[in-house]
Amino acid sequence: MGRRAALLSGVVALVTAATLTGSAGATPAAAQDCGGGSYQAEAVRNGNVWSGPGYSGSDMLSAVRAAVDSLPAGRTSKARVVVRGSGEMPANRSLDVPSYTVLDFCGTVDVAGSVGANHAPIRTQNTTAVEIQNLTMTGAPYFGIFVRNATDVRLGQIDLRLSGGLGIRIDNHANRDVRTRDVRIDNVYVSGTDNHGVETYGVDGLTIGTVTARDTAYSGLLLNDTINATVQRVDGEGTGEGTGYAAFRMANRNGRVGDSYPTNIRVGEVIARGGGRGIFCVSESGGAVIDRITLSNTGNNAILIENCYNVNLAAQSGTVSGGGEIRLAARSEFPNNRDITLQNLTVTNSSIRESPCGTNVVYRNLTLNNSSRDTCS
């Protein structure tokens, strides 16, 4: 693990009263609003003392938990907790967030100590209508935020400057017959993980604004077995250095709806500088269109499409400069690539190679500068 990031000072943002009505479509406010508006409970640090309803002491987690526990039981609309101040939470304990709860952290959570498997400073499982409006985190958690078998989850402005762990994990692994549904992440910055930046598994209905990933050990954004997803931008630098992971990766039948691959994964832009791969689609994934691509000096493949179906790359525009080749490949245990379109790309100091030949692979409007092409069509 890298050096522990320093605690960030100052206040981070919060939401206006208009977002606190508990409606599923409420939009988290921008970071500069942290702590404003109405709330139902708060945890506050004064000097070295944390206070929450019925609690006063040195433990941040206990104060925040007291504030959450003070909210009305059995509620069916959202209630909001504001956390004012920076402090430390242990890596082997979790704040379990119940349904219809909004949390707003105006300060920094520093995660310390030995990690506990599946623990996260912020964890919610088998819940509905949970919102984290603002969160800044340092340290080395197992997960920074962990969501499992939940519906209607909103993550607003999330800043994870870590020295280990995985940033955000959202899955359905308590009951894989029921997908986690209706998840939105407005903006996340994640750095320094020894795993992925943001990872989903078994999600239906995912909306992401921007994932900015810096020096994550594995992927910046990894979608597994996720359907009906829209991502505005993935911006990766140094993601998956020395590995086969990518700034943006799709795996484990991502985009598969029933037995087919209708277009249901839509990505506005993928940027990758250095690191491992830029874009990687693998293990029977697909149903995806990426509008704009800017990849430079990746240490592994700039793009690897391996056993994927109905994938449209650079639907609007793209550049690949230096780094590893653009490769269409296949493993023998899965059906070969099918219905792949690579278009509108300017490729400089690199190469394009297809082996073995896929089915209905289309290359269109490609400009090759000091680059070679070895494809089947």
C-alpha positions, -999 to +999 in steps of 0.1 A: +000+000+000+011+036-007+017+063+019-014+073+039-029+104+022-030+134+045-063+144+060-080+170+038-089+201+056-119+223+053-155+217+047-169+198+018-204+204+004-240+197+011-275+197-002-303+222-002-335+216+015-352+209-019-333+176-021-345+164+012-381+157+004-373+120+000-383+117-036-365+090-056-354+115-082-339+142-059-306+154-072-277+158-047-264+193-045-230+205-056-201+202-032-201+238-021-235+234-004-223+208+022-241+213+055-268+236+043-305+231+043-327+212+066-317+180+084-332+157+111-300+149+130-263+157+131-230+145+144-205+173+152-169+175+162-158+202+187-121+200+195-115+163+201-150+156+212-177+141+189-213+145+198-245+130+184-279+124+199-272+106+232-235+104+225-205+124+235-169+111+231-139+106+209-153+081+184-166+095+151-183+063+141-203+062+173-214+098+169-226+093+134-243+060+143-261+077+171-274+104+147-286+078+122-302+057+150-321+087+162-341+090+130-377+079+131-381+041+129-401+026+101-399+058+080-410+058+044-395+091+033-358+102+035-344+117+067-311+135+066-280+134+088-252+160+085-218+151+098-197+182+106-160+177+111-131+153+101-122+122+120-111+086+119-131+054+114-118+019+118-113-003+087-129-034+104-162-017+113-190-003+093-217+023+095-247+004+082-270+028+066-307+019+068-334+026+042-347+062+036-315+078+050-295+107+036-259+112+048-238+143+042-202+144+053-188+179+057-152+169+064-129+139+058-132+103+070-098+088+075-099+050+076-073+034+098-063+000+112-066-035+100-093-041+074-122-065+078-136-084+048-167-068+033-165-039+057-167-003+046-170+030+065-203+034+046-222+002+040-258-004+030-274-038+024-309-049+015-322-014+016-340+012-004-337+050-008-302+056+005-283+087-004-247+099+003-246+135-008-209+143-001-181+122+011-143+127+013-122+098+024-086+089+030-068+058+043-071+021+033-105+006+037-116-028+024-143-009+005-148+028+007-185+025+000-202-008-002-237-014-015-253-048-017-288-058-029-303-023-026-326-002-047-327+036-053-291+045-043-277+080-048-240+089-045-234+125-050-199+141-048-175+114-037-138+120-033-117+089-023-080+096-020-070+062-007-038+043+001-053+008-005-086-011-008-114-007-034-132+026-038-168+018-045-183-017-048-220-021-057-233-057-061-262-082-056-242-110-040-265-115-011-291-128-035-280-130-072-315-138-083-324-101-075-304-073-090-294-042-073-315-015-091-316+022-098-282+034-088-268+069-096-233+082-090-229+119-098-191+123-097-164+103-081-127+109-079-108+079-068-070+073-064-045+051-047-065+019-044-049-015-045-080-028-063-106-012-086-117+024-084-155+017-089-169-018-095-205-030-101-218-066-103-254-075-108-269-041-113-299-031-134-302+007-140-270+026-134-263+062-142-229+077-137-217+112-144-179+111-142-154+086-128-120+102-125-095+075-116-058+081-108-033+053-101-058+027-092-041-008-091-069-023-112-097-008-133-109+028-130-145+016-137-154-020-140-189-031-149-198-068-143-231-084-152-246-049-153-274-038-176-291-006-186-262+017-177-253+052-189-219+067-181-210+102-192-172+099-188-144+077-175-111+096-171-083+072-162-046+079-156-022+052-144-051+028-140-040-009-138-004-001-143+015-034-152-018-054-154-044-064-179-070-042-163-083-011-180-095+024-174-129+011-185-136-027-184-168-047-190-168-084-180-189-114-169-217-110-194-220-073-188-248-059-210-264-093-216-302-090-214-317-125-213-299-143-241-292-113-263-271-081-264-294-051-273-276-018-269-281-009-232-246+002-221-240+038-233-207+056-225-201+091-236-163+092-233-134+071-222-100+087-216-069+067-206-034+079-202-007+053-193-016+025-170-026-010-183-053-012-210-075+016-221-108-002-229-114-039-223-145-060-231-143-096-221-162-128-211-194-126-231-201-089-226-214-063-250-245-043-259-223-013-256-216+019-275-188+043-266-191+077-283-157+092-279-123+077-271-089+093-262-063+067-254-026+074-251+005+054-241-012+025-224+012-002-213-010-030-224-036-031-252-051+003-259-083-016-267-090-053-263-123-069-274-124-105-264-155-127-268-179-097-270-211-090-290-227-058-303-200-033-294-196+000-312-164+019-304-158+055-313-193+060-326-186+097-328-148+102-327-116+089-312-078+088-311-053+061-301-017+073-297+012+050-288+009+023-262-003-012-269-022-024-300-059-024-307-067-061-305-098-082-313-092-117-299-111-147-285-108-174-260-119-209-270-143-214-241-167-186-253-182-178-287-161-156-309-166-118-313-197-108-332-212-075-344-182-053-335-178-019-351-145+001-348-148+035-365-140+072-366-105+065-351-072+081-357-045+057-347-009+069-343+022+048-336+002+017-328-015-011-347-049-029-352-049-067-352-078-092-354-072-129-346-092-150-349-117-136-373-149-125-357-184-124-373-197-091-388-167-070-377-168-036-393-139-012-396-149+022-409-133+057-412-100+048-398-069+069-402-036+052-396-005+072-389+027+052-386+004+023-377-003-012-391-035-031-397-039-069-398-076-076-398-100-099-415-119-073-434 
